[in-house]
Amino acid sequence: MVVSCIVAFFIPFELFLFSYGVLGPLHYLTEIGWLHKKNYFTKGKYDFIFLTVICVALFYYTFYPPKDHLLVANLIAFAFFVSLIFVFIKDWLYRIVLVILTVIAIGFINNLNNYFIWLGIFLPTIIHVFIFTWLFMLYGVLKEKSVSGFLSVIVLIICAASFFVIQPSGLNYIVNDTIKINYHMFDLLNFHLINLFHLDSLTEVSDVFITNSGFVIMRFVAFAYTYHYLNWFSKTSVIKWHQVPKKTLIITLLVWLGSVAVYLYDYNLGIRTLFFLSFLHVFLEFPLNFVSFTGIGKELALMRKGK
């Protein structure tokens, strides 16, 4: 965690591109395999198919944008709230009713200010890799009563806060044109995070590559993504994601190496090629996120009762 934080201070864009292109695909593949063994933490055996279909629709509309740009955010919101239904409701009649109500609710909330920013941009990116990761860690700490785990939860917050408190101006950091092109599909994330934290008043999205506020946010984003992946890989003794049949492991490694090769050949081609897989792992993890939320609530309730 600390090493990721330090590297993010000096070469944030490079760190993100490396983590996203090299660590990312292996994370998607191994986590989806682990989630499949856990039945995706839902009540139904085939719930994951429904989430996969939503992801297919998202994949299509992302590269062939509809007239209504809110459709992409609506699909992400739908997958998120439907996952809540899948986690707690088993009866199909109740499920159908609740899914219909979810569609109606999204029809109302998509008129709210910043709906697209929060649901379409933040939820599948920084909320997924930072907020949900922190909550997942917190759930584990409360459940296992781990002192080292508690320290890691605290250090994660300190590392994240350090990027906003410590803003070195003498690093002579310059973002070259290749990095700008490769990061193009994420620059809106940085732009809106800068506005969210009121770090600057940028007029152009391209300013995220040349301003101090842009570097501050990029350090945070690079750290969040890098540690999100490393935290997953470090959980071998806890969740045992690596315990899979040899054939599955070989196929996973071959697909991962092929993915990295595509990124090396053309980074933007890699993003497009792996886009579906990257969002699929986000969608399939939504049920686990809700399990973590409720698990934290239960553990805090037990602590309050003195158990």
N, C-alpha and C positions, 0 to 999 in steps of 0.2 A: 504493500500500500504506500509506504513512504517513498520507495524508489519510483513508483509511478508518479507520485506527486512531484518529486524533484525533476524528473525528466520532463514532465508537463510544463514546468516553468520555463525551460530553455527551448524546447522544440515541440510546442503543442500541436501544430498542424501535422508535422511529420509523425508524431506519436499516434495521433488519431488515425491517420491513414494506414499506418502499419497495423495497429490493433484491429481496425475494422476489416482490413483486407486479409490478415493472416490469422488472428485469433478468432475473429467473428465467425467465419464459416464453420470452424471446428466446434465452436460453442453451439451454433444452431443445430448441427447434426447430433452432437452428443446429448444436448438437452431434450430435443424432440424424442430421441430414442429412450431416454430415461422417463420422460413424461408418459410415453406409450406404455411402459411397464407399470406405471402408476394409474393407468386408465385416465390420465389427464386430470385427476382429482375431481371428476364429475360423477353424477349419479347414473348417467346413461352410458351404455357401452359404445355407442356410435356418435356421441356428441361432437367428437373431434371432426367428424366429416362435415357437420354444419358449419363449424368455424373455418374449416378449410375452404368451403364453397364461398364464404364471405371474403376470404383472403384472395381467392381467384378473381372475384369481382373487383376487389381493390386493385389488384395487379393490372387488370385490364384498364380501369378508369384512370389509373395513375399515368399510364403511357398514352392513353387516348382520352384526354380530359373531356368530361361532359360540359354542357353549357352551364350547369349549376355546379360551381366549384365546391359547394358544401357537401356534395354527394360523397366525396372521399372521407371527409370528417364524419359523416353520418354512418358510413360503413364501419369505421373504427369504433365509434360510440356504440353501434349496434352489437358488434362482437364483444365489447367490454361488458355491457349490461346483460347480454344474453348469457355470458359466462357465469354471472351471478345466479341466474336462474338454474343453469346446469349444475351448479355446485350444491344447491340446497333443495331443489324441487325434482322429484322423480316422476310423479304422476303426469302423464302426457296431456290430460285435459287442462290441468292447472298451467302447465308449460305453455300450451297454445294461447291461453287467455293472457298470460303474462307477457308473451312475446308480442302479441297484438298491442297490449298496453305500452310496451317498450317502444314500438314503432310510433305510436301516438305521442308519447312523451318526447321522443327525439324531434318530432315535428314541431313541438313547442320550444324546446330548449335551443334548437339551432338558430333561433332568432336573437339569442343573447349576445351581448358584446363579447368579442374575443373567443367565440365558440370554436371557430376554425383553428385559431392559434392553440388553444388548450387541448382540443380533442384531435385535431388533424396533425399538429406539429409536435407539441410537447408530450402527449400521452405515449406515443410509440417510440419516443426517443429519450429525452432526458428524464422523464418521469419513470419510464421503464428501467433504464440503466442505473439511475441513482436512487430515486425515492423508493421504488419497489425492492431494489437490492438492499437498501438500508433496513426496510421493514422486514424483509426475509431474514436478515441477520439478527434483527432485534427479536423476532419470534424464536429463533434458535437459541438465543441467549437466555430468554425468559423460560424457555422449556427445559433447557439443560442446566440452568443456573451456573453458567460458565463465566468465570472471572476474566479469562483471556478474551472470551467472546465479547464481554461487556467493554473491555478496553478497546477492542477493534471497532466497535460501534461508535465509541467516543472519538477515536482517532480519525475515523472516516469523516466525521463532521468537522473536526479541526483542520484536516487536509483541505476539505472543500472550502472552508471559510478563509483559509490562508491565501487563496488566489485573489480574494476581494480585499483582504487587509494588506497583503504585501504586493505592491505593484512596482517592481523594478523597472527603471527607465533606461538603464545603461546596458542592456543585453544586445543592442544593435541587431535586433531580430528583423529579418526581411523575408517576406513570403514571395517565392518566385512564381512565375506564371504557370508552371506545370502543377504546382500545388493548388493554385487558385482554380485551375480547370478541374482537377481531381476532386476538389472539395465543393464544387459548384452545387451539387444536389443537397448540401447541408447548410449553405450559407444563410438561408432564411431562419434556421434554428438559432444561429448566433445573433442575427439581427433582432429577433423578437425577444431573446433572453436579455440583450442589452437594454431594450425598452422596458422589460419587466423589472429589472433591477435598477432602472433609472441611472444607468452609468453614463449615458451620452444621449445626444439628440442627432442620430445619424439620419441623413437624407437619402443615401444610396446604400443598397445592400453590399456593394463592393467595398464599402468603407470598413467592413469587419476585418479586412486583410491588412489595413494600414493604420488603424487607430489603436490607442492604448486600451480602450474599452473592448475592442475586438480581441486583443491578445488576452485580456483578463478572462473573458468568457470562453475563449478557445482553450485556455489552460484548464478551466473547470470541465468543459466538455470532454477534452482528451483524457483527463484523469478519470472522469465518471465512466466512460466507455472502457478504458483499459482495465480499471479495477473490477468493473462488472464482469468482464471475461475471466480475469485472473481469480476472482473470488469463486467463480463456478469451478474452475479447474482445481482449485485447492480443496474442494469438498469431497475428496475421494473417500476419506474415512467416515464421513457423515452421511452422505446420500448415496455413495457408491455408484456414481454414474458410469464408471469405467468397467463395471462388472457386466459385460455383455458377451455373447458367443463370439468365438474367434472369427467366424465368417463375417459377422456384423462389424466387428472392429476393423477388419481388412477393408471392407467396402467403404466404411466411414473414412478411413485414412486415404483411400484412393480418391474418393469424391472431394475430400478436403484438399489434397495436393492438386487436383485438377482445378479447383476453385482458385487457389493461390496462383496457379499458372495463368489463369485468365486475368486476374488482377495485375500480374506483372506485365502481361502483354498489353492490356489497355484497362486502366483503372475504372473508367466510367463504364466500359463494357462489363467489367466485373460487378459493378454496382447493379446494373440492369439485369445481369444474368442471375445474381444471387438475391435480387430484390424480393422475389416471392418467398424464398426460404427464410430470409431475415424477418419479414413480416409474419410469416407463418409461425415462427417460434414465439413471436410476441403475442399473437392471438392465442396460441395453445397454452401460453403461460398465464393468461388472464385468470383461469380458474384457480391456479395455485396462488395468485396474488390475493384473491378473496379468502382462500384458506388461511393465508398468513394474517390477513386483517382480523379475521374472527379468532384465530389462534392467539394473537396478541391480546385481544379483548378478554378471552377466557383466562389466560395466564395472569393478567393484571387483576381480574376478579378474584382469582384464587389467592393472589398475594394479599389482596385487601382483606380477605377472610382469615389470613394468617396461616394458610395451608402451604 
